[in-house]
Amino acid sequence: MSKINLALVGVGNCSSALVQAVNYYGRSKKRLRTELMTEKVGRYSVKDMRFVAALDVDSNKVGKDLSKAIFQSPNNTPKFSNVPETGVTVEKGPLLDGLGSYAKEKIQIAQTKPVDVKRLLRKKEVDILINLLPSGANKATKYYAKEALSAKCSFINATPSRLASDKVWQRKYQRAKLQLVGDDIKDQIGSTVLHETILKTLSKRGVKIDESYQLDVGGSIESFSALEKDRYSYKKKSKLTALGSAVPYKFPLVAGSSDYVEFMGNSRTSHFWIRGNYLGKSQFTLDMTLNFIEAPSCASVLIDVIRAVKLAKDRKIVGGPKEICSYAFKMSPDPIPLDEAAKLFEKFSTSKH
């Protein structure tokens, strides 16, 4: 079976966890269904994924083998796999709006000339380009989507920048007979997924939600960049869109990153609070805290998405299939409830079609 050739844009924490996971689970002979979301998507296993290109602007990463670059500062996700040399050198991409003013305090831009992205993608025979740029990198996201389109690559937009949910971009990829999925990846275990599930469950049981909030603190570069409120507004909108869809009426709702705590590393703590009423106007409050490591939670979902996009490619299903976008992204072109999306994805991944 041919490998799925992958290119990464943004060699940050999520890329680190993804590369480690492909090495770890791709080499394991044990059945690890309890850790992976889906063991096989169609005929594809984790071992069928292969990284052939990577782009970044950080001087700590550009010019290094991908196996080394994923562990360079400011990346701080835990190491769980000894990744051997990949033969993939991290190339410098164009900066554009890829870094905000806060992130520039921690990242030194490589002084080398940016690579010709379209030529690189063609040379490496990339099947799928994965966009893992920081939140708010809207110009850079569109630039890479355009380059992928020219190079005949499918595109995964893991960021909150509006792309897959934009009808104009969908038409471009559909005309080119390519796949465009997004926007804003959901975590395997994350604050939005958990909050959405709780709200949906309460609503289904006849509980009236009066108000709710979800506040996150973390120590990753993404949490630091979230202090730049203009850039983070896209991420906040994405969270609110996903949470608002869980209940069939509007109610006061606040969600988003509230602070950066450097010593937390790549962990994130989310505080949830829900107030509502049920039979006889009886009041209740729910107060809950979740702490988790961010990057592996993102990478786990991406592993499913990558294989599903290749499966769609094999089946000549173009654009942003609902079975993938609704399952894995907060701002999909056609959002549906989590439980329905999971059933659709399972049917898609197990169908012999």
NORDA-V611788 format. One record per residue. N is the residue number from 1. RES is the residue in three letters. OMEGA is omega in degrees with one decimal (none if undefined). BURIAL is # if it has 9 or more other ideal C-beta (glycine too) atoms within 8 Angstrom, else .. D_LAST is the distance of its C-alpha to the last C-alpha in Angstrom with 1 decimal. Layout:
((N,RES,OMEGA,BURIAL,D_LAST) (N,RES,OMEGA,BURIAL,D_LAST))
This chain:
((1,MET,179.9,.,17.7) (2,SER,178.9,.,18.9) (3,LYS,173.6,.,20.3) (4,ILE,-177.4,#,19.5) (5,ASN,-172.4,#,22.8) (6,LEU,171.9,#,24.2) (7,ALA,-179.2,#,27.3) (8,LEU,171.1,#,29.2) (9,VAL,-175.8,#,31.5) (10,GLY,-178.3,#,34.1) (11,VAL,-179.3,#,34.9) (12,GLY,-176.4,#,35.9) (13,ASN,-178.8,#,35.5) (14,CYS,175.4,#,31.7) (15,SER,178.4,#,31.2) (16,SER,-179.9,#,33.6) (17,ALA,-179.0,#,31.6) (18,LEU,179.9,#,28.3) (19,VAL,178.2,#,29.8) (20,GLN,-177.7,#,31.5) (21,ALA,179.5,#,28.4) (22,VAL,177.0,#,26.3) (23,ASN,-174.8,#,29.3) (24,TYR,-176.5,#,30.0) (25,TYR,177.5,#,26.6) (26,GLY,-179.8,#,25.4) (27,ARG,-175.7,.,28.4) (28,SER,177.1,.,28.6) (29,LYS,179.5,.,27.9) (30,LYS,173.9,.,28.1) (31,ARG,-173.7,.,25.4) (32,LEU,-178.3,#,26.1) (33,ARG,-177.5,.,23.6) (34,THR,179.1,.,26.7) (35,GLU,175.0,.,27.1) (36,LEU,176.8,#,23.7) (37,MET,-179.0,.,21.7) (38,THR,-177.1,#,18.4) (39,GLU,177.8,.,18.7) (40,LYS,173.5,#,15.3) (41,VAL,-170.1,#,12.6) (42,GLY,178.9,#,9.5) (43,ARG,-171.9,.,11.6) (44,TYR,173.3,#,14.4) (45,SER,179.0,.,17.8) (46,VAL,-177.7,#,20.9) (47,LYS,179.4,.,22.4) (48,ASP,-179.1,#,19.9) (49,MET,-178.1,#,21.6) (50,ARG,177.8,.,24.7) (51,PHE,-177.9,#,27.3) (52,VAL,179.7,#,28.8) (53,ALA,178.2,#,30.8) (54,ALA,-178.4,#,32.5) (55,LEU,177.4,#,34.9) (56,ASP,176.5,#,37.6) (57,VAL,-175.2,#,41.2) (58,ASP,-179.8,#,43.0) (59,SER,176.6,.,45.7) (60,ASN,-172.8,#,45.0) (61,LYS,-178.0,#,41.5) (62,VAL,179.3,#,41.6) (63,GLY,179.5,.,42.4) (64,LYS,171.9,#,41.4) (65,ASP,-177.3,#,38.6) (66,LEU,-179.3,#,35.7) (67,SER,178.3,#,36.5) (68,LYS,-175.6,.,40.0) (69,ALA,-176.0,#,39.2) (70,ILE,-179.2,#,37.1) (71,PHE,179.9,.,40.2) (72,GLN,174.3,#,42.6) (73,SER,9.6,.,44.5) (74,PRO,174.8,.,43.7) (75,ASN,-178.1,#,40.5) (76,ASN,175.2,#,41.4) (77,THR,-176.3,#,38.3) (78,PRO,175.3,.,39.1) (79,LYS,177.7,.,38.4) (80,PHE,-179.4,.,36.3) (81,SER,175.2,.,35.2) (82,ASN,-175.4,.,37.3) (83,VAL,177.1,#,35.2) (84,PRO,176.7,.,36.4) (85,GLU,-177.3,.,37.1) (86,THR,-173.4,#,34.0) (87,GLY,179.3,.,35.6) (88,VAL,176.8,#,34.4) (89,THR,178.7,.,37.4) (90,VAL,179.9,#,37.2) (91,GLU,175.9,#,38.1) (92,LYS,173.7,#,39.9) (93,GLY,176.7,#,38.1) (94,PRO,-177.3,#,40.0) (95,LEU,-175.5,#,41.5) (96,LEU,177.9,.,41.4) (97,ASP,-175.8,#,41.1) (98,GLY,177.8,#,39.3) (99,LEU,174.3,#,42.1) (100,GLY,-177.0,#,44.3) (101,SER,179.3,.,48.1) (102,TYR,-178.1,#,47.7) (103,ALA,-180.0,#,45.2) (104,LYS,175.8,#,47.5) (105,GLU,-175.5,.,50.2) (106,LYS,-174.8,.,48.2) (107,ILE,175.3,#,46.4) (108,GLN,-177.0,.,48.3) (109,ILE,176.3,#,46.6) (110,ALA,-174.9,#,46.3) (111,GLN,-179.6,.,48.7) (112,THR,-180.0,.,46.7) (113,LYS,177.8,.,45.3) (114,PRO,180.0,.,41.7) (115,VAL,171.3,#,39.2) (116,ASP,-171.1,.,37.5) (117,VAL,-178.8,#,34.1) (118,LYS,179.9,#,32.2) (119,ARG,178.7,.,33.7) (120,LEU,-179.0,#,32.9) (121,LEU,178.6,#,29.2) (122,ARG,-178.4,#,29.1) (123,LYS,-177.3,.,31.2) (124,LYS,179.1,#,29.2) (125,GLU,-177.3,.,25.9) (126,VAL,174.6,#,24.6) (127,ASP,-173.2,#,20.9) (128,ILE,173.2,#,21.5) (129,LEU,-176.8,#,24.9) (130,ILE,-178.0,#,25.6) (131,ASN,179.1,#,28.4) (132,LEU,177.2,#,30.6) (133,LEU,177.7,#,33.8) (134,PRO,175.5,#,36.3) (135,SER,177.6,#,36.1) (136,GLY,-179.7,#,37.9) (137,ALA,-172.9,#,37.0) (138,ASN,178.6,#,35.8) (139,LYS,-179.2,.,37.2) (140,ALA,178.7,#,35.9) (141,THR,179.5,#,32.4) (142,LYS,177.6,#,32.3) (143,TYR,-178.2,#,33.9) (144,TYR,176.7,#,31.2) (145,ALA,178.2,#,28.4) (146,LYS,179.7,.,30.2) (147,GLU,177.9,#,30.6) (148,ALA,179.0,#,26.9) (149,LEU,-179.8,#,26.1) (150,SER,-178.3,.,28.7) (151,ALA,179.5,#,27.4) (152,LYS,177.1,.,23.7) (153,CYS,170.0,#,22.7) (154,SER,-172.2,#,20.4) (155,PHE,173.9,#,22.6) (156,ILE,178.5,#,22.7) (157,ASN,-179.5,#,25.7) (158,ALA,-175.4,#,26.8) (159,THR,179.2,#,30.1) (160,PRO,178.7,#,31.5) (161,SER,-175.4,#,32.1) (162,ARG,-178.6,#,30.5) (163,LEU,179.6,#,27.9) (164,ALA,179.1,#,24.2) (165,SER,178.1,#,25.9) (166,ASP,-176.0,.,27.9) (167,LYS,-179.8,.,26.6) (168,VAL,178.8,.,28.5) (169,TRP,177.9,#,26.7) (170,GLN,179.9,#,23.3) (171,ARG,179.1,.,24.1) (172,LYS,-178.5,#,25.3) (173,TYR,177.4,#,22.2) (174,GLN,179.5,#,20.0) (175,ARG,179.5,.,22.4) (176,ALA,-179.0,#,22.1) (177,LYS,179.6,.,18.2) (178,LEU,-178.8,#,18.4) (179,GLN,175.7,#,17.5) (180,LEU,-177.4,#,20.4) (181,VAL,-178.2,#,20.2) (182,GLY,-2.7,#,23.2) (183,ASP,176.3,#,26.0) (184,ASP,-175.1,#,28.0) (185,ILE,171.8,#,26.1) (186,LYS,176.3,#,26.6) (187,ASP,173.9,#,28.1) (188,GLN,169.9,#,26.8) (189,ILE,-175.2,.,30.3) (190,GLY,-174.3,#,32.1) (191,SER,-177.2,#,34.6) (192,THR,-180.0,#,32.4) (193,VAL,-178.9,#,29.6) (194,LEU,-179.8,#,32.3) (195,HIS,179.6,#,34.5) (196,GLU,-179.0,#,31.7) (197,THR,179.9,#,30.7) (198,ILE,179.7,#,34.4) (199,LEU,-179.3,#,35.0) (200,LYS,-179.4,#,32.0) (201,THR,179.6,.,33.1) (202,LEU,-179.2,#,36.7) (203,SER,-180.0,#,35.8) (204,LYS,-179.7,.,33.7) (205,ARG,173.1,.,36.7) (206,GLY,179.5,.,39.0) (207,VAL,177.6,#,40.7) (208,LYS,178.0,.,42.0) (209,ILE,178.7,#,41.6) (210,ASP,180.0,.,44.8) (211,GLU,-178.4,#,44.2) (212,SER,171.5,#,42.4) (213,TYR,176.7,#,42.5) (214,GLN,-178.4,#,40.7) (215,LEU,-176.4,#,42.7) (216,ASP,169.5,#,41.5) (217,VAL,-178.8,#,43.7) (218,GLY,-176.4,#,42.7) (219,GLY,-180.0,#,43.9) (220,SER,176.6,#,41.3) (221,ILE,177.5,#,41.8) (222,GLU,177.6,#,39.3) (223,SER,177.8,#,41.6) (224,PHE,-179.6,#,44.6) (225,SER,-179.1,#,43.1) (226,ALA,176.7,#,42.4) (227,LEU,176.4,#,46.2) (228,GLU,-165.7,#,46.0) (229,LYS,-179.5,.,45.2) (230,ASP,-179.3,.,44.4) (231,ARG,-175.6,#,41.5) (232,TYR,-176.6,#,40.3) (233,SER,179.6,#,40.2) (234,TYR,178.9,#,36.6) (235,LYS,-179.9,#,35.6) (236,LYS,178.9,#,37.6) (237,LYS,179.7,#,36.1) (238,SER,178.4,#,32.6) (239,LYS,-177.9,#,33.7) (240,LEU,177.6,#,35.4) (241,THR,-179.1,#,32.4) (242,ALA,-177.4,#,30.2) (243,LEU,-179.2,#,33.0) (244,GLY,-178.7,#,34.1) (245,SER,-176.5,#,30.7) (246,ALA,-175.8,#,31.1) (247,VAL,-173.9,#,34.0) (248,PRO,176.4,.,34.3) (249,TYR,-179.0,.,37.8) (250,LYS,175.8,.,39.7) (251,PHE,179.4,#,42.0) (252,PRO,-174.5,.,43.9) (253,LEU,177.2,#,41.5) (254,VAL,179.1,.,42.2) (255,ALA,175.6,#,39.8) (256,GLY,178.7,#,40.0) (257,SER,-178.0,#,41.8) (258,SER,179.0,.,45.5) (259,ASP,179.2,.,46.9) (260,TYR,180.0,#,46.6) (261,VAL,-170.2,#,48.1) (262,GLU,-175.0,.,48.2) (263,PHE,176.5,.,48.9) (264,MET,-178.2,#,45.7) (265,GLY,-177.5,#,43.8) (266,ASN,177.1,#,40.0) (267,SER,178.2,#,40.2) (268,ARG,175.1,#,40.0) (269,THR,-179.6,#,41.7) (270,SER,178.0,#,40.5) (271,HIS,-179.6,#,42.8) (272,PHE,174.5,#,41.5) (273,TRP,179.4,#,43.8) (274,ILE,173.8,#,43.0) (275,ARG,179.7,#,45.6) (276,GLY,179.4,#,45.1) (277,ASN,179.3,#,46.3) (278,TYR,-171.6,#,45.4) (279,LEU,178.1,.,47.3) (280,GLY,-177.9,.,50.9) (281,LYS,177.9,.,50.3) (282,SER,-175.7,.,50.3) (283,GLN,171.7,.,49.7) (284,PHE,169.6,#,47.7) (285,THR,175.6,.,46.9) (286,LEU,-179.7,#,44.2) (287,ASP,-171.2,.,45.1) (288,MET,178.6,.,42.8) (289,THR,176.5,.,42.4) (290,LEU,172.5,#,39.5) (291,ASN,-178.2,.,40.0) (292,PHE,174.6,#,37.2) (293,ILE,-171.1,#,36.5) (294,GLU,-167.7,#,34.6) (295,ALA,179.0,#,32.9) (296,PRO,-179.8,#,30.9) (297,SER,175.4,#,29.7) (298,CYS,-176.1,#,28.3) (299,ALA,-178.7,#,26.9) (300,SER,179.0,#,24.9) (301,VAL,179.1,#,22.8) (302,LEU,178.9,#,22.5) (303,ILE,175.2,#,21.1) (304,ASP,-175.8,#,18.1) (305,VAL,-178.9,#,18.0) (306,ILE,-177.5,#,18.3) (307,ARG,178.7,#,15.3) (308,ALA,177.4,#,13.2) (309,VAL,177.7,#,14.6) (310,LYS,177.4,#,13.8) (311,LEU,176.6,#,10.1) (312,ALA,177.8,#,10.3) (313,LYS,179.0,#,12.4) (314,ASP,-176.1,.,10.2) (315,ARG,179.4,.,7.6) (316,LYS,173.3,.,10.9) (317,ILE,-171.3,.,11.1) (318,VAL,-179.9,#,14.9) (319,GLY,-177.8,#,17.7) (320,GLY,-178.3,#,17.7) (321,PRO,-179.8,#,14.5) (322,LYS,-177.6,#,16.1) (323,GLU,179.7,#,13.9) (324,ILE,-173.7,#,15.7) (325,CYS,-178.0,#,19.0) (326,SER,-179.5,#,20.0) (327,TYR,-165.8,#,19.2) (328,ALA,-172.8,#,21.2) (329,PHE,-178.1,#,23.8) (330,LYS,-178.9,#,26.9) (331,MET,-179.5,#,27.0) (332,SER,179.0,#,23.5) (333,PRO,-176.6,#,23.2) (334,ASP,-173.9,.,22.1) (335,PRO,174.5,.,23.6) (336,ILE,-178.8,.,22.8) (337,PRO,-176.2,.,24.3) (338,LEU,-175.9,#,23.5) (339,ASP,177.5,.,22.5) (340,GLU,-179.9,#,20.0) (341,ALA,179.3,#,18.6) (342,ALA,178.7,#,18.2) (343,LYS,179.1,.,16.2) (344,LEU,-179.0,#,13.9) (345,PHE,179.2,#,13.5) (346,GLU,178.7,.,13.0) (347,LYS,179.9,#,10.2) (348,PHE,-174.2,#,8.5) (349,SER,-178.5,#,9.6) (350,THR,-179.8,.,8.8) (351,SER,178.6,.,5.4) (352,LYS,-177.1,.,3.8) (353,HIS,none,.,0.0))
